[in-house]
Amino acid sequence: MAVRQRRGRGDRARRRECGYLLAGLEAVVGELRVGAHPSAAAESAAGESRGEAARVLAVSAGRSRLGGSGADGWVQPDSIVAEELSRVAAAWRVAEEHGLALAELLAAARSDLLGRLRFRDRTEAALAGARASATVLAGLPLVGIGLGQLMGAAPLTILFTSPAGELLLPLGAALACCGLLWTDVITRKSTA
């Protein structure tokens, strides 16, 4: 359960950071479309943004102001949204190297990110039933033990005092946990 909760917290944090990134990209694109220099646009957008987006925009603005590549500021391999940031960095780099309109490329990167997030959300919603079924199935042995106890079969006595129970209880718990984790692996592959 701890593994599932930690992954859930990580997924929520990633989703939140992607939202901040979308807002930051929208702000920088808006600044660029009114004629701001890329470093000034990134600096202004950094002031309006939150989370990783604010930090990356500030680094990009600083690099651009000092004559470096603003795209290098978007490369953050340790970030929770490193994959998304690398896509934006690639768009920024193409604009710098080939003289293309940065606002249009960043708008396209933002649209791509938004499309990916919507697809992931739809896929996760479609898989919610499968995840709920796996959770219910993992809990059924507990229901069986409870019913057996109510009927007087004393499964708890057998599980906690007999040699067979000493083997079956941890084995059953391990198999239930493995089943839940395996379900998570299968559903994660379809949303990746």
Buried (B, 14 or more C-beta within 10 A) or exposed (E): EEEBEEEEEEBEBBBBBBBBBBBBBBBBBBBBBEEBEBBBBBBBBBEBBBBBBBBBBBBBBBBBBEEEBBBBBBBBEEBBBBEBBBBBBBBBBBBBEEEEEBBBBBBEBBEBBBEBBEEBEEEBEEBEEEBEEBEEEBEEBEEEBEEBEEEEEEBBEBBEEEEEBEEBBEEBEEEBBEBBBEBBEEBEEEBE
